[in-house]
Amino acid sequence: MEKKISKLGLWLVVIHSVIVITIGYRDSLNFSGGFGLTAILVMDIPASLLIVFLSDFIDNICKIPPYILTPALSVIFGGLQWYYIGWTISRLKRRFFTSFK
């Protein structure tokens, strides 16, 4: 059983992180008036359920602005989601297209 890190998954994590950090930074400068957080949550549909719950939970414990907390949680949980998507695509490609090994 081989234990390799998916290159496609890592590329998707890097691309996702750059997009989230850019949107979060622009949102913190009030270029989009808070609508950037919506784009982040739409980009991470399955992970956004966990992101919204944790964001509310952490906000009840300590007051962190949402334009900082939501992108930070999105980089973590959305990154895990996109790594799994890339890993799954790599596994399916290796399974069904044996010439690409």
Backbone as ProteinMPNN parsed JSONL, in Angstrom:
{"seq_chain_A": "MEKKISKLGLWLVVIHSVIVITIGYRDSLNFSGGFGLTAILVMDIPASLLIVFLSDFIDNICKIPPYILTPALSVIFGGLQWYYIGWTISRLKRRFFTSFK", "coords_chain_A": {"N_chain_A": [[0.848, -1.177, 0.0], [0.73, 2.054, -1.014], [1.812, 5.176, 0.215], [1.42, 8.083, -0.756], [1.684, 11.61, -1.171], [-0.77, 13.581, -2.599], [-0.146, 15.33, -5.502], [-1.826, 16.869, -7.094], [-3.815, 17.439, -5.218], [-2.361, 19.028, -3.411], [-1.756, 21.204, -5.078], [-4.352, 22.198, -5.513], [-4.959, 22.986, -2.905], [-3.088, 25.046, -2.502], [-3.881, 26.892, -4.495], [-6.491, 27.384, -3.607], [-5.953, 28.506, -1.072], [-4.575, 30.869, -1.763], [-6.605, 32.248, -3.132], [-8.545, 32.542, -1.073], [-7.117, 34.025, 0.858], [-6.607, 36.351, -0.598], [-9.242, 37.278, -1.118], [-10.108, 37.6, 1.545], [-8.302, 39.575, 2.439], [-8.906, 41.73, 0.732], [-11.52, 42.095, 1.53], [-11.143, 42.906, 4.146], [-10.195, 45.417, 3.737], [-12.423, 46.744, 3.038], [-13.275, 46.761, 0.354], [-15.213, 45.202, -0.842], [-17.331, 45.34, 0.841], [-18.074, 43.308, 2.656], [-19.13, 41.268, 1.154], [-17.303, 39.496, 0.184], [-16.888, 37.472, 2.011], [-19.103, 35.883, 1.579], [-18.525, 34.829, -0.937], [-16.353, 33.223, -0.285], [-17.583, 31.309, 1.373], [-19.342, 30.126, -0.435], [-17.567, 28.991, -2.223], [-16.561, 26.931, -0.734], [-18.596, 24.917, -0.254], [-19.42, 22.285, 1.108], [-17.631, 22.35, 3.318], [-18.278, 24.776, 4.392], [-20.419, 24.542, 6.114], [-19.298, 23.569, 8.477], [-17.466, 25.619, 8.882], [-19.068, 27.912, 9.329], [-20.424, 27.151, 11.668], [-18.242, 26.79, 13.496], [-17.155, 29.352, 13.383], [-19.17, 30.918, 14.557], [-19.212, 29.73, 17.095], [-16.58, 30.234, 18.051], [-16.687, 33.005, 17.981], [-18.453, 33.517, 20.049], [-16.899, 32.884, 22.224], [-14.511, 34.45, 22.113], [-14.111, 37.696, 20.857], [-13.559, 38.015, 17.601], [-13.024, 39.635, 14.563], [-15.262, 38.964, 11.817], [-14.206, 39.067, 9.209], [-11.655, 38.234, 9.523], [-11.726, 35.822, 10.94], [-13.408, 34.009, 9.441], [-12.048, 33.679, 6.851], [-9.684, 32.51, 7.888], [-10.539, 30.076, 9.051], [-11.565, 28.992, 6.752], [-9.308, 28.61, 5.163], [-8.141, 26.508, 6.538], [-10.169, 24.366, 6.826], [-11.448, 24.385, 4.336], [-9.211, 24.009, 2.771], [-8.5, 21.399, 3.523], [-10.719, 20.107, 2.433], [-10.402, 20.625, -0.348], [-7.965, 19.372, -0.769], [-8.692, 16.714, -0.388], [-10.469, 16.402, -2.53], [-8.688, 16.688, -4.721], [-7.017, 14.503, -4.172], [-8.841, 12.4, -4.482], [-9.476, 12.644, -7.223], [-6.954, 12.091, -8.309], [-6.624, 9.419, -7.481], [-8.77, 8.181, -8.839], [-8.026, 8.698, -11.474], [-5.645, 7.234, -11.617], [-6.67, 4.715, -11.234], [-8.523, 4.191, -13.333], [-7.296, 5.002, -15.674], [-4.726, 3.559, -16.626], [-2.451, 4.137, -18.062], [-1.462, 6.543, -17.186], [0.05, 6.305, -14.892]], "CA_chain_A": [[0.0, 0.0, 0.0], [1.584, 3.22, -1.127], [1.378, 6.369, 0.94], [1.964, 9.254, -1.441], [0.928, 12.849, -1.066], [-1.328, 13.929, -3.899], [0.345, 16.606, -6.033], [-3.002, 17.636, -7.499], [-4.439, 17.937, -3.99], [-1.567, 20.148, -2.886], [-1.951, 22.356, -5.963], [-5.671, 22.759, -5.232], [-4.877, 23.66, -1.601], [-2.353, 26.299, -2.694], [-4.754, 27.802, -5.249], [-7.586, 27.752, -2.699], [-5.434, 29.4, -0.03], [-4.298, 32.184, -2.364], [-7.896, 32.894, -3.399], [-9.174, 32.914, 0.199], [-6.349, 35.104, 1.486], [-6.846, 37.557, -1.398], [-10.607, 37.759, -0.843], [-10.145, 38.07, 2.93], [-7.557, 40.834, 2.533], [-9.696, 42.782, 0.08], [-12.699, 42.329, 2.355], [-10.736, 43.661, 5.329], [-10.009, 46.807, 3.323], [-13.777, 47.209, 2.706], [-13.507, 46.913, -1.079], [-16.438, 44.521, -1.249], [-18.376, 45.596, 1.826], [-18.484, 42.101, 3.347], [-19.622, 40.241, 0.246], [-16.236, 38.541, -0.073], [-17.092, 36.316, 2.884], [-20.085, 35.031, 0.91], [-17.818, 34.105, -2.002], [-15.55, 32.183, 0.359], [-18.46, 30.243, 1.837], [-19.886, 29.432, -1.605], [-16.479, 28.208, -2.799], [-16.355, 25.773, 0.144], [-19.96, 24.544, 0.153], [-19.531, 21.324, 2.218], [-16.861, 22.789, 4.485], [-18.842, 26.003, 4.956], [-21.283, 24.187, 7.245], [-18.417, 23.52, 9.64], [-16.854, 26.941, 9.045], [-20.051, 28.82, 9.935], [-20.638, 26.714, 13.049], [-17.065, 27.12, 14.302], [-17.015, 30.804, 13.441], [-20.118, 31.397, 15.569], [-18.761, 29.214, 18.388], [-15.385, 30.98, 18.466], [-17.089, 34.392, 18.21], [-19.068, 33.587, 21.374], [-15.844, 32.766, 23.23], [-13.704, 35.666, 22.031], [-14.56, 38.529, 19.739], [-12.633, 38.156, 16.477], [-13.812, 40.116, 13.422], [-15.578, 37.884, 10.873], [-13.366, 39.11, 8.019], [-10.408, 37.542, 9.853], [-12.013, 34.466, 11.402], [-13.952, 33.167, 8.375], [-10.989, 33.217, 5.945], [-8.731, 31.628, 8.57], [-11.157, 28.755, 9.124], [-11.726, 28.497, 5.384], [-8.01, 28.106, 4.704], [-7.908, 25.214, 7.177], [-11.137, 23.324, 6.491], [-11.605, 24.375, 2.887], [-7.997, 23.398, 2.24], [-8.653, 19.952, 3.679], [-11.719, 19.671, 1.463], [-9.837, 20.644, -1.697], [-6.948, 18.327, -0.852], [-9.398, 15.441, -0.558], [-10.971, 16.379, -3.904], [-7.542, 16.404, -5.58], [-6.588, 13.142, -3.899], [-9.827, 11.514, -5.105], [-9.282, 12.71, -8.685], [-5.711, 11.366, -8.608], [-6.883, 7.986, -7.316], [-9.635, 7.731, -9.936], [-7.228, 8.732, -12.696], [-4.72, 6.117, -11.551], [-7.425, 3.454, -11.285], [-9.199, 3.967, -14.61], [-6.392, 5.292, -16.777], [-3.461, 2.967, -16.17], [-1.306, 4.68, -18.804], [-1.014, 7.765, -16.533], [0.699, 6.004, -13.609]], "C_chain_A": [[0.893, 1.24, 0.0], [0.969, 4.426, -0.431], [2.038, 7.57, 0.301], [1.067, 10.454, -1.184], [0.49, 13.227, -2.471], [-0.823, 15.301, -4.348], [-0.815, 17.488, -6.473], [-3.711, 18.219, -6.291], [-3.69, 19.113, -3.4], [-1.706, 21.392, -3.751], [-3.311, 23.007, -5.7], [-5.684, 23.49, -3.89], [-4.175, 25.007, -1.747], [-3.22, 27.319, -3.426], [-5.889, 28.292, -4.359], [-7.112, 28.75, -1.651], [-5.145, 30.788, -0.571], [-5.602, 32.94, -2.623], [-8.529, 33.377, -2.101], [-8.433, 34.068, 0.865], [-6.555, 36.415, 0.723], [-8.225, 38.132, -1.123], [-10.705, 38.301, 0.575], [-9.432, 39.398, 3.113], [-8.349, 41.983, 1.919], [-10.944, 43.11, 0.902], [-12.344, 43.128, 3.601], [-10.477, 45.134, 5.006], [-11.317, 47.459, 2.899], [-13.954, 47.519, 1.221], [-14.831, 46.297, -1.496], [-17.558, 44.667, -0.23], [-18.889, 44.349, 2.523], [-18.967, 40.985, 2.441], [-18.545, 39.219, -0.114], [-16.365, 37.298, 0.792], [-18.108, 35.358, 2.285], [-19.417, 34.217, -0.187], [-16.968, 32.984, -1.423], [-16.433, 31.017, 0.779], [-19.082, 29.465, 0.683], [-18.813, 28.548, -2.229], [-16.262, 26.917, -2.006], [-17.691, 25.247, 0.66], [-19.987, 23.473, 1.259], [-18.806, 21.787, 3.477], [-17.469, 24.021, 5.134], [-19.806, 25.72, 6.099], [-20.48, 24.146, 8.542], [-17.81, 24.89, 9.927], [-17.809, 27.899, 9.747], [-20.295, 28.45, 11.397], [-19.459, 27.096, 13.94], [-16.848, 28.616, 14.438], [-17.939, 31.39, 14.507], [-19.68, 30.964, 16.965], [-17.568, 30.008, 18.908], [-15.732, 32.436, 18.75], [-17.77, 34.554, 19.562], [-18.022, 33.529, 22.483], [-14.982, 34.031, 23.276], [-14.091, 36.421, 20.763], [-13.441, 38.719, 18.72], [-13.46, 38.622, 15.29], [-14.056, 39.004, 12.398], [-14.721, 37.899, 9.619], [-11.969, 38.549, 8.274], [-10.68, 36.07, 10.164], [-12.497, 33.546, 10.283], [-12.884, 32.763, 7.353], [-9.984, 32.281, 6.612], [-9.284, 30.209, 8.67], [-11.33, 28.151, 7.733], [-10.419, 27.975, 4.82], [-7.762, 26.712, 5.287], [-8.867, 24.152, 6.644], [-11.435, 23.255, 5.0], [-10.393, 23.764, 2.209], [-8.028, 21.887, 2.372], [-9.636, 19.388, 2.669], [-11.131, 19.597, 0.06], [-8.7, 19.654, -1.852], [-7.613, 16.976, -1.083], [-9.97, 15.32, -1.973], [-9.833, 16.052, -4.871], [-7.027, 14.986, -5.406], [-7.533, 12.14, -4.571], [-9.671, 11.5, -6.616], [-8.029, 11.938, -9.083], [-5.91, 9.859, -8.509], [-7.749, 7.443, -8.445], [-8.867, 7.698, -11.252], [-6.278, 7.544, -12.742], [-5.441, 4.781, -11.711], [-7.959, 3.163, -12.683], [-8.32, 4.209, -15.828], [-5.002, 4.823, -16.393], [-2.245, 3.515, -16.911], [-0.75, 5.944, -18.153], [-0.307, 7.524, -15.216], [1.989, 6.68, -13.497]], "O_chain_A": [[1.705, 1.438, 0.904], [-0.24, 4.653, -0.49], [3.088, 8.026, 0.753], [-0.143, 10.324, -1.003], [1.283, 13.195, -3.412], [-1.039, 16.305, -3.669], [-0.8, 18.7, -6.258], [-4.161, 19.365, -6.327], [-4.298, 20.08, -2.943], [-1.768, 22.507, -3.234], [-3.413, 24.234, -5.669], [-6.355, 24.513, -3.755], [-4.621, 26.002, -1.175], [-3.285, 28.481, -3.024], [-6.212, 29.48, -4.356], [-7.799, 29.733, -1.374], [-5.438, 31.784, 0.091], [-5.688, 34.139, -2.36], [-9.003, 34.511, -2.035], [-9.062, 34.991, 1.382], [-6.666, 37.476, 1.337], [-8.366, 39.337, -0.918], [-11.316, 39.347, 0.795], [-9.901, 40.256, 3.86], [-8.453, 43.064, 2.499], [-11.37, 44.263, 0.962], [-13.145, 43.937, 4.068], [-10.533, 45.99, 5.888], [-11.32, 48.605, 2.448], [-14.697, 48.432, 0.863], [-15.499, 46.803, -2.397], [-18.65, 44.143, -0.45], [-20.044, 44.328, 2.948], [-19.192, 39.867, 2.905], [-18.865, 38.169, -0.671], [-16.002, 36.2, 0.369], [-17.991, 34.145, 2.463], [-19.717, 33.034, -0.349], [-16.877, 31.908, -2.013], [-16.073, 29.86, 0.564], [-19.325, 28.265, 0.811], [-19.122, 27.46, -2.716], [-15.821, 25.916, -2.569], [-17.895, 25.142, 1.869], [-20.562, 23.755, 2.311], [-19.322, 21.627, 4.584], [-17.208, 24.29, 6.307], [-19.994, 26.571, 6.968], [-20.933, 24.633, 9.578], [-17.658, 25.275, 11.086], [-17.406, 28.619, 10.66], [-20.366, 29.324, 12.261], [-19.652, 27.662, 15.017], [-16.409, 29.095, 15.483], [-17.53, 32.262, 15.273], [-19.767, 31.745, 17.913], [-17.546, 30.41, 20.072], [-15.154, 33.047, 19.648], [-17.679, 35.622, 20.169], [-18.239, 34.07, 23.567], [-14.756, 34.605, 24.342], [-14.362, 35.816, 19.726], [-12.5, 39.48, 18.944], [-14.518, 38.047, 15.031], [-13.166, 38.195, 12.137], [-14.518, 36.848, 9.011], [-11.183, 38.403, 7.338], [-9.955, 35.185, 9.709], [-12.036, 32.409, 10.188], [-12.815, 31.583, 7.009], [-9.483, 31.356, 5.972], [-8.568, 29.245, 8.4], [-11.25, 26.934, 7.566], [-10.417, 26.996, 4.074], [-7.232, 25.837, 4.602], [-8.431, 23.151, 6.076], [-11.652, 22.169, 4.462], [-10.522, 23.082, 1.193], [-7.632, 21.17, 1.453], [-9.413, 18.312, 2.113], [-11.34, 18.611, -0.647], [-8.479, 19.14, -2.949], [-7.137, 16.182, -1.894], [-9.952, 14.232, -2.55], [-10.007, 15.215, -5.757], [-6.643, 14.338, -6.38], [-7.086, 11.154, -5.157], [-9.73, 10.433, -7.228], [-8.035, 11.212, -10.078], [-5.421, 9.107, -9.353], [-7.486, 6.354, -8.955], [-9.037, 6.777, -12.052], [-6.122, 6.914, -13.788], [-4.884, 3.831, -12.259], [-7.867, 2.035, -13.167], [-8.585, 3.668, -16.902], [-4.194, 5.604, -15.89], [-1.12, 3.372, -16.434], [0.336, 6.386, -18.527], [-0.081, 8.48, -14.474], [2.674, 6.54, -12.484]]}, "name": "protein", "num_of_chains": 1, "seq": "MEKKISKLGLWLVVIHSVIVITIGYRDSLNFSGGFGLTAILVMDIPASLLIVFLSDFIDNICKIPPYILTPALSVIFGGLQWYYIGWTISRLKRRFFTSFK"}
